[in-house]
Amino acid sequence: MANFNPQHSEGKVASAIEEQTAKLPSDVFLWASIASMGVSLTLKCLGKKHTALFVGQWAAPFLLLGIYNKIVKVEGHD
């Protein structure tokens, strides 16, 4: 459902980003999240505690980007 209220329209940059990211398959973000957890585990096993924590925190943003991507695909953009 498109938003026809001119007070709530997206800017040019947001529209361009949404148009490009909508082309990505949704599972890209899921695999990126799983990969970040795997890399984090590997780093933890190698004794790089701080780097492992840093990389491990990427999982949630990847999943949120996936949700955003799915919403843009389903609802569309302005």
Phi and psi restraints in degrees (value plus and minus 20) as a CYANA .aco file:
   2 ALA   PHI     -99.5   -59.5
   2 ALA   PSI     130.2   170.2
   3 ASN   PHI    -116.1   -76.1
   3 ASN   PSI      92.8   132.8
   4 PHE   PHI    -116.2   -76.2
   4 PHE   PSI     -13.3    26.7
   5 ASN   PHI    -101.1   -61.1
   5 ASN   PSI      93.8   133.8
   6 PRO   PHI     -83.2   -43.2
   6 PRO   PSI     -40.5    -0.5
   7 GLN   PHI     -93.8   -53.8
   7 GLN   PSI     -37.7     2.3
   8 HIS   PHI    -137.3   -97.3
   8 HIS   PSI       6.5    46.5
   9 SER   PHI    -102.3   -62.3
   9 SER   PSI     134.4   174.4
  10 GLU   PHI     -99.7   -59.7
  10 GLU   PSI     135.2   175.2
  11 GLY   PHI     -97.2   -57.2
  11 GLY   PSI     153.3   193.3
  12 LYS   PHI     -84.4   -44.4
  12 LYS   PSI     -60.1   -20.1
  13 VAL   PHI     -86.8   -46.8
  13 VAL   PSI     -67.2   -27.2
  14 ALA   PHI     -81.9   -41.9
  14 ALA   PSI     -61.5   -21.5
  15 SER   PHI     -83.6   -43.6
  15 SER   PSI     -61.1   -21.1
  16 ALA   PHI     -85.8   -45.8
  16 ALA   PSI     -61.5   -21.5
  17 ILE   PHI     -85.1   -45.1
  17 ILE   PSI     -65.5   -25.5
  18 GLU   PHI     -83.2   -43.2
  18 GLU   PSI     -58.3   -18.3
  19 GLU   PHI     -83.5   -43.5
  19 GLU   PSI     -59.4   -19.4
  20 GLN   PHI     -96.3   -56.3
  20 GLN   PSI     -63.3   -23.3
  21 THR   PHI     -90.7   -50.7
  21 THR   PSI     -44.4    -4.4
  22 ALA   PHI     -85.8   -45.8
  22 ALA   PSI     -38.0     2.0
  23 LYS   PHI     -98.4   -58.4
  23 LYS   PSI     -37.7     2.3
  24 LEU   PHI     -97.5   -57.5
  24 LEU   PSI     118.2   158.2
  25 PRO   PHI     -85.3   -45.3
  25 PRO   PSI     124.0   164.0
  26 SER   PHI     -83.0   -43.0
  26 SER   PSI     -49.6    -9.6
  27 ASP   PHI     -92.0   -52.0
  27 ASP   PSI     -31.4     8.6
  28 VAL   PHI     -79.2   -39.2
  28 VAL   PSI     -62.6   -22.6
  29 PHE   PHI     -91.5   -51.5
  29 PHE   PSI     -55.9   -15.9
  30 LEU   PHI     -84.0   -44.0
  30 LEU   PSI     -66.8   -26.8
  31 TRP   PHI     -86.6   -46.6
  31 TRP   PSI     -54.8   -14.8
  32 ALA   PHI     -84.1   -44.1
  32 ALA   PSI     -59.4   -19.4
  33 SER   PHI     -84.7   -44.7
  33 SER   PSI     -66.7   -26.7
  34 ILE   PHI     -83.3   -43.3
  34 ILE   PSI     -60.5   -20.5
  35 ALA   PHI     -83.1   -43.1
  35 ALA   PSI     -60.6   -20.6
  36 SER   PHI     -84.6   -44.6
  36 SER   PSI     -55.6   -15.6
  37 MET   PHI     -88.8   -48.8
  37 MET   PSI     -58.7   -18.7
  38 GLY   PHI     -85.9   -45.9
  38 GLY   PSI     -63.1   -23.1
  39 VAL   PHI     -84.3   -44.3
  39 VAL   PSI     -60.2   -20.2
  40 SER   PHI     -80.7   -40.7
  40 SER   PSI     -64.7   -24.7
  41 LEU   PHI     -81.7   -41.7
  41 LEU   PSI     -62.7   -22.7
  42 THR   PHI     -82.0   -42.0
  42 THR   PSI     -65.1   -25.1
  43 LEU   PHI     -83.3   -43.3
  43 LEU   PSI     -58.7   -18.7
  44 LYS   PHI     -82.6   -42.6
  44 LYS   PSI     -62.7   -22.7
  45 CYS   PHI     -85.8   -45.8
  45 CYS   PSI     -47.3    -7.3
  46 LEU   PHI    -105.7   -65.7
  46 LEU   PSI     -19.4    20.6
  47 GLY   PHI      65.9   105.9
  47 GLY   PSI      -7.8    32.2
  48 LYS   PHI    -118.1   -78.1
  48 LYS   PSI      54.0    94.0
  49 LYS   PHI     -79.3   -39.3
  49 LYS   PSI     -70.2   -30.2
  50 HIS   PHI     -87.7   -47.7
  50 HIS   PSI     -60.5   -20.5
  51 THR   PHI     -86.4   -46.4
  51 THR   PSI     -58.2   -18.2
  52 ALA   PHI     -82.5   -42.5
  52 ALA   PSI     -61.8   -21.8
  53 LEU   PHI     -85.5   -45.5
  53 LEU   PSI     -60.9   -20.9
  54 PHE   PHI     -81.7   -41.7
  54 PHE   PSI     -70.2   -30.2
  55 VAL   PHI     -88.1   -48.1
  55 VAL   PSI     -56.6   -16.6
  56 GLY   PHI     -83.6   -43.6
  56 GLY   PSI     -46.6    -6.6
  57 GLN   PHI     -96.7   -56.7
  57 GLN   PSI     -26.6    13.4
  58 TRP   PHI     -95.0   -55.0
  58 TRP   PSI     -40.4    -0.4
  59 ALA   PHI     -79.2   -39.2
  59 ALA   PSI     -68.7   -28.7
  60 ALA   PHI     -83.0   -43.0
  60 ALA   PSI     -66.2   -26.2
  61 PRO   PHI     -81.4   -41.4
  61 PRO   PSI     -56.6   -16.6
  62 PHE   PHI     -81.9   -41.9
  62 PHE   PSI     -62.3   -22.3
  63 LEU   PHI     -86.6   -46.6
  63 LEU   PSI     -58.5   -18.5
  64 LEU   PHI     -85.0   -45.0
  64 LEU   PSI     -59.0   -19.0
  65 LEU   PHI     -83.3   -43.3
  65 LEU   PSI     -56.9   -16.9
  66 GLY   PHI     -83.4   -43.4
  66 GLY   PSI     -61.0   -21.0
  67 ILE   PHI     -84.9   -44.9
  67 ILE   PSI     -64.8   -24.8
  68 TYR   PHI     -79.4   -39.4
  68 TYR   PSI     -64.3   -24.3
  69 ASN   PHI     -79.7   -39.7
  69 ASN   PSI     -63.5   -23.5
  70 LYS   PHI     -85.5   -45.5
  70 LYS   PSI     -61.6   -21.6
  71 ILE   PHI     -81.6   -41.6
  71 ILE   PSI     -63.7   -23.7
  72 VAL   PHI     -82.6   -42.6
  72 VAL   PSI     -59.1   -19.1
  73 LYS   PHI     -87.2   -47.2
  73 LYS   PSI     -60.4   -20.4
  74 VAL   PHI     -98.3   -58.3
  74 VAL   PSI     -68.2   -28.2
  75 GLU   PHI    -108.9   -68.9
  75 GLU   PSI     -41.1    -1.1
  76 GLY   PHI      58.8    98.8
  76 GLY   PSI    -197.9  -157.9
  77 HIS   PHI    -147.4  -107.4
  77 HIS   PSI     151.3   191.3
